Amino acid sequence: MIMKKILTFAAVCLMVLSCSDKCVIAGTFSDENVPEESVMAIVTDIQTKEADTCAISGGKFTYECPASDTTLLFIRIAGKDESVKVDHHKNVRVIPTKGKIDVDLNADPCTVSGSKLNDVFTQYQKDVSDCYEKYEEQMKEVASLYAEDSPEYEEKQEEIANEVEDAVNQISHQVLSENAGNIVGLQAFTSLMYDMDLEEFDHTLQGTSDFIRNNRRVTPVHDAKVKEQETAEGRMFVDFEGKTPEGEVARLSDFVGRGKYVLVDFWASWCGPCKAEIPNIKKLFEQYTDKGLVVLGVAVWDKDNSGSRKVMESLDMKWSQIFVGEDTTPTDVYGILGIPHIILFAPDGTIAKRDLRGSDMIKTVSELFE
């Protein structure tokens, strides 16, 4: 009898322990225009990309999973086939903390309740969103006061963008310091890491947990920061090769280190900001080619580069190009995480200036030749 009681008590303890390690997400969704039997809830782990589906019945769905404060789930409502149209705003991000979490996908915006960590995450997202909404309002005011092609407009635009960036960074640093071992801290750090140099990157990581330091989103960026430092201003160029639009082998060394300044634009046909920068590059090409400037495009991250050829023709890009397709070597060796990325190489092959854009690029090059 005593043994039976002990075993029963152990079973209860095990059950309680098992329940305490679970997260139960109770979702609500209904739409009079969409029959619930034609839709489902899709739950995706944002880090692993693994996805599950949940049936909706009576306007509700339930999803159970192991509790974890280092996991972020993306929950959305989708049709069971393409003919069913669902409002794409019916989605929310949820941290599966212990216990029951209520998700209301009928609310506008969708809400998450029942978890302190989710409350922190929701507030963080709202604070950042408020910063960007303020930016949009200020930019509308600037647009009403200045012409878009005026120096004053560009100056004010840059000033406002810097203020917003500083505000977002301050919020993210504070959130990271208070959540250095969970998914909210990871989200905060990833919003900061791209604008950090290697020293700041490493220093900031020192105060975080292994979960953040060794995260699959963090380590590739750290590796890129190392490469960026190795190819900083004053360092010698690192060679790579690809092909010309005509299919001939071409190397960076065919252009760089041969006694002339070389402006190299890393771009892609699908990249809107890249195409927006082309008029500035074209202006420099037309003004300074006869004075000794060499302009070179490197089309990256672009599969077979068929799109690159079309953009070259449509934008009248007459300067030399190296196509590398899906080979990431050029951006890897220079630690390039985003494009356009424009580098000015000195006549001896050293890197004179990195990450040039817009008026800063035009001013930098013009000062060399005027």
Backbone torsions as a table, in degrees:
resi	resn	phi	psi	omega
1	MET	NA	-46.2	178.9
2	ILE	-61.5	-43.1	179.4
3	MET	-60.7	-39.9	-179.7
4	LYS	-63.2	-40.9	178.7
5	LYS	-63.9	-41.2	179.4
6	ILE	-62.0	-45.4	-179.3
7	LEU	-64.6	-40.2	178.8
8	THR	-64.1	-43.3	179.0
9	PHE	-62.2	-41.0	179.0
10	ALA	-63.7	-40.0	-179.9
11	ALA	-64.9	-40.7	178.4
12	VAL	-64.0	-44.4	178.4
13	CYS	-59.6	-43.1	179.9
14	LEU	-63.0	-40.4	-179.5
15	MET	-66.1	-42.8	178.9
16	VAL	-63.4	-43.7	178.6
17	LEU	-61.5	-43.0	-179.9
18	SER	-62.1	-44.4	-179.5
19	CYS	-64.7	-37.2	-177.4
20	SER	-68.0	-20.6	179.8
21	ASP	-94.6	8.0	-178.4
22	LYS	-103.4	152.7	169.5
23	CYS	-117.4	131.0	176.3
24	VAL	-116.7	115.2	179.5
25	ILE	-99.0	116.9	179.5
26	ALA	-102.8	110.1	-175.3
27	GLY	-103.6	150.3	177.0
28	THR	-125.2	128.7	175.1
29	PHE	-156.1	132.3	173.5
30	SER	-152.5	146.7	179.6
31	ASP	-149.9	115.9	-176.3
32	GLU	-62.9	-18.6	-179.7
33	ASN	-91.0	-7.9	-177.5
34	VAL	-129.1	112.9	177.2
35	PRO	-60.5	133.3	-174.6
36	GLU	-65.2	-24.2	178.1
37	GLU	-71.9	-10.4	179.8
38	SER	-99.3	-0.7	-179.7
39	VAL	-126.4	168.3	178.6
40	MET	-151.6	160.2	174.1
41	ALA	-95.0	130.7	178.2
42	ILE	-110.7	125.0	-178.9
43	VAL	-112.8	117.9	-176.4
44	THR	-120.1	131.2	172.6
45	ASP	-75.2	115.5	-173.5
46	ILE	-62.6	-30.3	-177.6
47	GLN	-83.4	-44.3	-176.3
48	THR	-92.1	-16.1	-177.5
49	LYS	70.8	6.1	176.6
50	GLU	-71.7	139.9	-174.7
51	ALA	-129.8	146.3	173.0
52	ASP	-126.7	162.9	176.3
53	THR	-122.0	151.5	178.2
54	CYS	-129.5	135.6	175.4
55	ALA	-76.0	148.9	178.2
56	ILE	-108.6	128.4	-178.7
57	SER	-140.0	126.5	-179.4
58	GLY	63.3	28.7	179.7
59	GLY	77.0	14.8	-178.5
60	LYS	-136.9	156.3	172.5
61	PHE	-145.9	156.2	-179.9
62	THR	-130.5	137.8	177.0
63	TYR	-132.6	126.5	177.8
64	GLU	-112.6	142.3	178.9
65	CYS	-159.1	166.3	175.2
66	PRO	-61.0	139.8	178.0
67	ALA	-72.0	140.0	179.8
68	SER	-161.9	130.0	176.2
69	ASP	-93.9	8.9	175.5
70	THR	-114.4	15.8	179.2
71	THR	-119.0	144.4	175.7
72	LEU	-128.9	123.5	-179.3
73	LEU	-104.7	143.1	175.0
74	PHE	-111.5	117.3	-177.6
75	ILE	-111.7	126.6	178.9
76	ARG	-139.7	158.5	176.2
77	ILE	-99.8	131.3	-178.3
78	ALA	-139.7	153.8	176.0
79	GLY	-74.2	151.7	178.6
80	LYS	-73.8	-16.1	171.5
81	ASP	-146.0	169.9	-171.7
82	GLU	-67.5	-17.5	-178.7
83	SER	-74.0	-16.8	-178.5
84	VAL	-91.6	121.0	-178.4
85	LYS	-103.3	124.1	-179.7
86	VAL	-122.3	140.1	176.9
87	ASP	-52.9	121.2	-175.8
88	HIS	-69.0	-11.4	177.5
89	HIS	-79.7	-6.9	-179.2
90	LYS	-79.5	72.6	179.8
91	ASN	-153.9	161.2	-179.1
92	VAL	-160.0	154.1	175.5
93	ARG	-105.2	133.7	-173.3
94	VAL	-132.8	135.9	172.1
95	ILE	-94.3	120.3	-175.2
96	PRO	-78.5	71.5	177.8
97	THR	-76.5	168.4	-176.1
98	LYS	-62.1	142.5	176.0
99	GLY	97.8	-158.9	-175.6
100	LYS	-99.5	133.3	177.9
101	ILE	-123.1	129.7	178.3
102	ASP	-97.5	131.2	179.4
103	VAL	-122.4	120.0	-179.6
104	ASP	-108.9	103.6	179.4
105	LEU	-90.3	4.1	172.2
106	ASN	-88.1	-23.9	-178.3
107	ALA	-69.0	159.1	177.9
108	ASP	-132.5	102.1	2.2
109	PRO	-78.4	166.9	179.7
110	CYS	-60.5	147.1	-174.4
111	THR	-123.2	155.8	175.3
112	VAL	-128.3	131.1	-179.6
113	SER	-143.3	159.5	178.2
114	GLY	101.9	10.6	-177.6
115	SER	-150.5	125.2	-179.9
116	LYS	-62.0	-41.3	-178.4
117	LEU	-66.8	-37.3	175.1
118	ASN	-65.8	-33.7	175.5
119	ASP	-62.8	-42.0	178.4
120	VAL	-62.4	-44.4	-179.3
121	PHE	-64.8	-42.1	178.1
122	THR	-61.2	-42.9	-179.8
123	GLN	-66.1	-39.9	177.9
124	TYR	-60.4	-46.9	179.1
125	GLN	-61.5	-39.7	-180.0
126	LYS	-66.7	-43.3	-179.4
127	ASP	-61.6	-42.7	178.6
128	VAL	-66.6	-43.2	178.7
129	SER	-60.5	-39.7	178.6
130	ASP	-61.8	-37.1	178.3
131	CYS	-62.2	-44.3	-178.1
132	TYR	-72.9	-31.2	175.0
133	GLU	-66.0	-39.0	177.0
134	LYS	-63.5	-39.0	177.9
135	TYR	-60.3	-45.5	-179.7
136	GLU	-61.0	-41.8	179.8
137	GLU	-64.6	-43.1	-179.9
138	GLN	-66.4	-37.1	179.8
139	MET	-67.9	-34.9	175.8
140	LYS	-63.5	-39.1	178.6
141	GLU	-65.1	-42.7	178.6
142	VAL	-63.1	-41.5	-179.3
143	ALA	-63.5	-28.6	179.0
144	SER	-78.5	-16.4	-176.4
145	LEU	-102.6	-28.7	-174.4
146	TYR	-130.9	151.8	174.0
147	ALA	-73.2	143.6	-174.5
148	GLU	-64.1	-24.1	-179.7
149	ASP	-95.9	11.0	-179.0
150	SER	-90.3	151.1	177.0
151	PRO	-60.6	-33.5	-179.1
152	GLU	-65.1	-39.6	179.6
153	TYR	-62.6	-47.1	-179.1
154	GLU	-64.5	-39.2	179.4
155	GLU	-64.5	-45.7	179.1
156	LYS	-66.2	-39.2	179.0
157	GLN	-60.3	-45.4	179.6
158	GLU	-65.8	-39.6	-179.9
159	GLU	-62.8	-45.6	-179.8
160	ILE	-67.0	-41.8	179.6
161	ALA	-61.3	-40.7	178.9
162	ASN	-65.6	-39.5	179.5
163	GLU	-64.3	-42.4	179.6
164	VAL	-66.6	-43.3	179.5
165	GLU	-61.0	-42.1	178.6
166	ASP	-63.1	-40.3	-179.7
167	ALA	-66.1	-44.2	179.0
168	VAL	-64.3	-41.6	179.5
169	ASN	-63.8	-39.1	179.0
170	GLN	-63.9	-43.2	178.0
171	ILE	-62.0	-45.1	-176.8
172	SER	-66.5	-39.8	177.4
173	HIS	-61.8	-41.5	180.0
174	GLN	-65.4	-45.0	179.4
175	VAL	-63.8	-40.7	178.9
176	LEU	-62.6	-42.6	-178.8
177	SER	-63.1	-28.2	-178.4
178	GLU	-94.9	-7.3	-176.7
179	ASN	-139.9	49.7	-171.7
180	ALA	-74.2	-1.9	-178.8
181	GLY	-129.4	11.6	-178.2
182	ASN	-129.3	-177.7	-173.6
183	ILE	-68.0	-28.9	178.0
184	VAL	-66.5	-41.2	176.2
185	GLY	-62.2	-39.3	177.8
186	LEU	-62.2	-44.6	179.2
187	GLN	-60.6	-40.4	179.4
188	ALA	-66.1	-44.1	-178.9
189	PHE	-65.1	-41.0	-178.5
190	THR	-66.8	-23.1	175.8
191	SER	-76.8	-19.3	-178.7
192	LEU	-96.3	-33.0	-162.1
193	MET	-65.0	-29.2	-175.1
194	TYR	-68.0	-28.6	-178.4
195	ASP	-93.9	3.7	180.0
196	MET	-89.5	148.3	166.9
197	ASP	-84.1	173.5	-173.6
198	LEU	-60.7	-40.1	-178.6
199	GLU	-63.3	-46.6	179.6
200	GLU	-66.9	-37.9	178.4
201	PHE	-57.2	-53.1	-178.4
202	ASP	-64.8	-40.2	-179.6
203	HIS	-63.4	-42.7	-179.6
204	THR	-66.8	-37.4	-179.4
205	LEU	-68.1	-24.2	-177.0
206	GLN	-58.3	-31.0	-177.4
207	GLY	-91.7	11.2	-177.4
208	THR	-111.7	172.6	-179.2
209	SER	-84.9	170.1	176.4
210	ASP	-59.1	-31.9	179.3
211	PHE	-55.9	-42.5	179.5
212	ILE	-81.3	-45.2	-176.4
213	ARG	-59.5	-38.2	-175.0
214	ASN	-103.3	14.5	-177.0
215	ASN	-68.0	145.4	-176.9
216	ARG	-64.9	-18.9	175.9
217	ARG	-85.2	-22.9	-174.3
218	VAL	-90.3	-45.2	-173.1
219	THR	-61.2	-39.2	177.9
220	PRO	-65.0	-33.3	178.5
221	VAL	-70.0	-38.4	176.2
222	HIS	-61.4	-43.8	178.5
223	ASP	-60.6	-38.9	179.0
224	ALA	-67.0	-35.5	178.2
225	LYS	-65.2	-35.3	176.3
226	VAL	-63.4	-46.4	179.4
227	LYS	-65.2	-36.8	178.5
228	GLU	-62.7	-39.9	178.3
229	GLN	-67.5	-36.7	178.9
230	GLU	-68.9	-19.8	178.3
231	THR	-119.8	39.2	179.2
232	ALA	-75.3	170.8	179.3
233	GLU	-57.2	132.0	-178.0
234	GLY	99.9	-17.4	178.3
235	ARG	-82.6	157.6	177.8
236	MET	-75.9	148.5	-178.8
237	PHE	-63.5	154.1	174.7
238	VAL	-110.6	128.1	-173.2
239	ASP	-80.2	156.4	171.1
240	PHE	-156.7	168.5	-179.5
241	GLU	-135.5	158.5	176.4
242	GLY	-155.9	-145.0	179.0
243	LYS	-134.6	152.2	173.8
244	THR	-73.0	166.7	175.6
245	PRO	-57.8	-21.9	179.3
246	GLU	-87.8	-4.6	176.4
247	GLY	96.9	5.2	177.9
248	GLU	-84.3	146.9	177.8
249	VAL	-63.7	133.8	179.3
250	ALA	-138.2	140.4	179.6
251	ARG	-122.2	154.6	175.8
252	LEU	-59.6	-36.3	-179.2
253	SER	-66.9	-12.4	173.4
254	ASP	-69.8	-16.8	-176.3
255	PHE	-120.3	-39.9	-173.3
256	VAL	-91.5	145.2	177.8
257	GLY	79.7	22.0	-177.5
258	ARG	-117.4	27.4	172.1
259	GLY	92.1	7.3	179.5
260	LYS	-133.2	156.2	171.8
261	TYR	-71.6	136.2	-178.7
262	VAL	-127.5	122.7	177.6
263	LEU	-98.6	115.1	-174.7
264	VAL	-112.0	122.8	-177.7
265	ASP	-108.6	112.8	174.0
266	PHE	-86.8	118.0	-171.3
267	TRP	-145.9	173.0	175.3
268	ALA	-146.1	150.9	-175.6
269	SER	-65.9	-27.6	-176.9
270	TRP	-88.4	-3.5	-172.9
271	CYS	-91.1	109.0	-179.9
272	GLY	-58.5	-49.9	178.0
273	PRO	-60.2	-30.9	177.4
274	CYS	-63.3	-47.0	-178.9
275	LYS	-68.1	-31.6	177.9
276	ALA	-67.2	-24.7	-179.0
277	GLU	-84.2	-16.4	-175.5
278	ILE	-57.7	-43.2	178.7
279	PRO	-57.2	-36.2	177.7
280	ASN	-67.1	-42.3	178.5
281	ILE	-66.0	-40.8	179.3
282	LYS	-61.3	-39.6	178.3
283	LYS	-61.0	-45.0	179.1
284	LEU	-67.1	-39.6	178.8
285	PHE	-59.8	-44.8	-177.4
286	GLU	-72.8	-32.2	-176.2
287	GLN	-82.4	-34.3	-167.1
288	TYR	-122.2	0.3	176.9
289	THR	-59.2	-43.3	-179.6
290	ASP	-68.0	-18.8	179.7
291	LYS	-94.9	0.3	173.8
292	GLY	117.5	-1.1	179.0
293	LEU	-78.6	135.6	173.3
294	VAL	-108.3	130.3	177.4
295	VAL	-112.9	132.9	-177.8
296	LEU	-136.4	132.2	173.4
297	GLY	-102.1	143.8	173.8
298	VAL	-123.9	106.8	-177.8
299	ALA	-83.0	114.0	-173.7
300	VAL	-117.4	165.2	171.8
301	TRP	51.6	43.1	-168.3
302	ASP	-134.5	31.5	176.7
303	LYS	51.1	-115.8	-175.9
304	ASP	-92.7	5.7	178.6
305	ASN	65.9	15.2	176.7
306	SER	-62.9	-35.4	177.3
307	GLY	-68.4	-31.5	-179.6
308	SER	-62.3	-42.0	-179.5
309	ARG	-62.6	-41.2	-179.8
310	LYS	-65.4	-42.3	-180.0
311	VAL	-68.0	-39.2	177.1
312	MET	-56.7	-43.5	-178.7
313	GLU	-70.7	-44.4	-176.2
314	SER	-68.7	-31.0	-178.9
315	LEU	-100.7	5.0	176.4
316	ASP	56.0	51.9	179.8
317	MET	-87.8	100.4	-172.1
318	LYS	-93.8	-3.1	-178.4
319	TRP	-83.8	168.1	-176.7
320	SER	-65.8	152.8	-179.3
321	GLN	-136.6	147.4	168.3
322	ILE	-119.0	122.5	177.1
323	PHE	-96.5	131.1	178.4
324	VAL	-122.1	-0.6	177.5
325	GLY	57.8	-127.6	-178.2
326	GLU	-91.2	1.1	177.7
327	ASP	-70.5	116.6	-176.3
328	THR	-90.9	7.2	-177.6
329	THR	-53.3	-48.1	-177.8
330	PRO	-57.9	-43.6	-179.7
331	THR	-77.6	-28.5	177.8
332	ASP	-66.0	-47.0	-174.0
333	VAL	-70.0	-22.8	178.2
334	TYR	-102.2	3.4	177.8
335	GLY	62.9	38.7	-177.9
336	ILE	-89.7	120.8	-178.2
337	LEU	-102.7	-17.5	-179.0
338	GLY	-149.6	151.7	179.1
339	ILE	-124.1	155.5	4.1
340	PRO	-71.2	146.5	172.9
341	HIS	-130.5	117.5	-173.3
342	ILE	-116.2	126.3	-177.4
343	ILE	-118.4	135.5	174.3
344	LEU	-103.5	120.5	177.9
345	PHE	-99.7	138.4	178.7
346	ALA	-76.9	164.8	-178.8
347	PRO	-55.4	-30.3	-178.8
348	ASP	-86.2	1.0	177.7
349	GLY	96.5	-2.2	176.7
350	THR	-80.1	159.9	-179.2
351	ILE	-85.1	116.3	-177.6
352	ALA	-85.3	-38.9	-176.5
353	LYS	-158.2	138.7	178.6
354	ARG	-115.8	157.4	172.6
355	ASP	56.3	50.0	177.7
356	LEU	-83.3	143.2	177.7
357	ARG	-149.8	150.7	167.7
358	GLY	49.3	-133.8	-175.7
359	SER	-63.9	-31.4	178.3
360	ASP	-64.5	-40.0	177.7
361	MET	-65.9	-45.6	-179.2
362	ILE	-62.6	-43.0	179.7
363	LYS	-64.7	-43.8	-178.4
364	THR	-61.2	-46.6	-179.2
365	VAL	-71.3	-41.2	-178.6
366	SER	-60.5	-39.6	-179.9
367	GLU	-63.9	-25.1	179.2
368	LEU	-73.6	-32.9	-170.7
369	PHE	-111.2	-14.8	-179.6
370	GLU	-87.2	NA	NA
